[in-house]
């Protein structure tokens, strides 16, 4: 059986997108891993499946490259808006709004959540500065922007051993649903960022990571909204004020279309 797909990326954070609004597409963890494999599959950070929705233009579901399903992905949302023209997207991370501005896509995410049980954490802690440390990284800011993030502000994000510390933090027992890990450095009016995504590893860009880190920078008065967030794959502009939803603006790119040979991937 063959199934059409689109390959897209948002600043290098890449996706295989399957439109299942007319014909259902059943995803298992092994199938998601097989599609995401960069040697024997198509290769991607996340598999995105579009389904019908009674409350929005469509519903978006997301599987990381390890086969685990997650709630939200900002870069994927921009790609879906560009691909389909959808203005309202339902996701496990909340209702999302999108607008195609031509050169860039702007999406609106729900208000961030800061409660320890909303991240979630395993037990009550001050989410503005968790009393925890892993090697050189300590006292992170925790926030849920549709999925859970930690943000560490460091002198130079390039010097952090994220490939070693990322998995340790992601799987710490303090985070029952695992956690995304961001290390950021404020330089002038910009935020330089690296993100280790749960289930995917370090990616070239992370939309929700950019949102979480910008919110942390604004809250701790390291930056003012809107915040320009520079990542390896490119830049996003994040706007936010307390009590308001999050606004993200950036590029989305269609790479190619093809067909999945599902029998070969089993």
N, C-alpha and C positions, 0 to 999 in steps of 0.2 A: 504494500500500500504506500502511495506517495502523498505527501502533504505540502502544499505551497508554504513558503515562508519568506520573510524579509530580513536581511541583515542590516542593522543600523547601529550608529554609535552616537553618544553624546560626549564630546571631548575625549574620545578614546575609550570610554566605558561602553563596551559593545554588547549587543543584544541580538538574539534570534527571536523574531516576532511571528507568531502564528495567529491568524484571524480565525477564531472558532465561533463567530457570531451566527453563522448559518449551519455549519457542520461541527458538532462537538469534537473536542480533542482531549483525550484522556492522558494525563501526565502522571507518571510514576517517578519516584526518585531515580531509579536506574536509567530511565529514558532521558530525564533532564540532564543527568551526568553525561550520558552518551552524546547527546546533541552538543553539549558545552565543550566536550573534549576537543582540544585544538589539533590533535594529530589524527584521530579516527572519526571525529564528528565535524560539525560546522565550525565550532569554536566560538565561545562567548563567555562573558561574565555572568549574564543572566538570560534565562529563557522567559519570554513574555507571551502569555496567552490572552487573547481578547475574547470576551464572552458577552452575551446579551445582558442588559440591565433594565430593570423596571423603573429605576430612579435616575438614571444618567444615560448618556449616549452609548456607553459601553462599560463593561467591567474588566479590569486589568488584574491578572494574577501573575506572580513572579516567583521563579525558582532560581536559586543561586547555583553556581557551577558544581557544588557538592551535592546537589539534589534536594536540598531543603527549601521549603516554600517560605517566603518572607512577605512582609506587609506592604512595603512601599519602596519606590525607587524614583528619585527626581529626574535623573537623566533619561530613564526609560519613558517617563511620563511625557517629557518634551518630544521624544521620538514618536510616541503614539499620537500626540496632537498633530505633529507634522504629517504623519502617514495617513491619518484618518480624518482630520479636521474636527475631531471631537472637542467639545467645549466643556463637557462635564464627564468626569471619569470616576467610577466607583472603584475603591480598592479596600483591602483589609486595613490599610493605614488611614482610611477616611476618604471623604469626598474631595476630589481635586478638580480645579478649573484650569482651562488652558486657552491661550490665544496665540494664533500665528501672526507674528509681527513682520514676517518677511525674512529678513536676515537672521532674526532670532525668534525664539519661542518663549513666551512668558507663562508660567504656571503659578497657581495659588494653592498652597497647602493649608491644612487646618492649623489652628493655633498650637504652638508647642506646649508640651506638658512637662512639668518639673517635679511632680510628686514622686517620692521614692517608690511607691507602689504602681506608678504609671510608667516608670522607665521600662521594665520593673527591676527592682533590686530584691535580694533575698531577705533583707531586713532594713529597718529605718536607718537612714543616714542623711546628712546634709548634702543635697545634690549639687549645691553650688561649689562645693570643694570636698569631694569624698575623702575621708581619712584613710586613704589607701595609697600604696606605692608599689611599683614593679620596676626594679632597677632604677634607671635614671628618670622614669616618669612617675609623678606623684600628684596627689590632690586634684584629680580631674573634675571638670564640670560635666554633669550628666543631664541629658534632655532627651525626650522622645518627640521626634518630628514626623511621626508615622512609623518609624522604627527607632530602636534605642541606640544612642550614641554617647561616647565619652569624648571629651575634648581636653587635651593637654596643651598648654601654652609653654613653649620652649624657646631658648635663645636662637636655635637654628634647626628647623625641622629636617633639614637635609642630613644632619648628623645623627639622628635617632635610629637605633637598630630595630626598625619596625618589623622586619622579617622575623626577628627573634621574639620581640616583646608582644607583637600583635596576637599571635596564637595563644600565648600565656594569658593575656588579658581577656581575649574573647571567651575562653573556656573557664574562666575563674568562677568558682561556685557562688560568688556574690551576684552573678547575673544568670538567673534561671532560664532566660531565653537567649543567652549569649549576648554579645555586644559588639558594636562597630567602634573602631578606635581611630581617633583623629589626633594628629600632632600639628600645631600651627604656630607660626611666627608672624607677629605684626610688624610690618615694615612700612613706615610712612603711613599712607592711607590705604594700604592693601594688606590682605592676609594671605600668607604663603602656607599652603596646606598639603599634607599627605594623609591618606586614609587607608586603613586596613579594614576591609569589609568582611563581616562574619560570613563564612561559607564560600568566600571568593578570594581572599587574600588582598594584597595591596593592588589597587586599581589606578588607572591613569587619571581618573576623576570620579567623584562621588557627589551627586546632587544633594542628597539628604545630609551627607557629611558637611558639605559647604554651608547648608542651612543651619545645621547644629552649631558649627564653629562660628558662623557669623553671629548667631544669637548669643553664644557664650561671650564673644568679644564685645558685643553691644551691652550685654548685661553687666559685665565686669569693667565697662568704660574703657576698654582698649581700642574701641572703634565706634564710629557713628554710622547709622543707617543712611543710605544704602552702602553695603560693604562689597568691595571688589575682592573676590576670592580667586587666587591664582593656584592652579594645580598643574601637574605635569602635562595633562592633555589640553589645557586651556583655562579660560577664566569664566566665572559666573558672577552675576550681580545679584546680591541678596538684600531685600528690603524687609524690615520688621520693626515693629514697636510693640511694647507690652499691651496685651489685650487684643491684638490684631492677628490676622492670619499671616503666613509667610509668603513672600513673593520672590520667585526665582526667574532670572532671565539669562538665556544663553543659546548656543547653537545646537542643532540636531542634524545628523547627516545620514542619508540613505546610501548604502554601499552597493548592494545588489539584491536581487530576488532569485529564488531557486525552489527546489523541491526536496523534501526530506524523504529518503527511502527508509521507511520505518522498520521494515523487515531486516535490513542490513544493520540497523542500529540496535536491535534487540540483543 
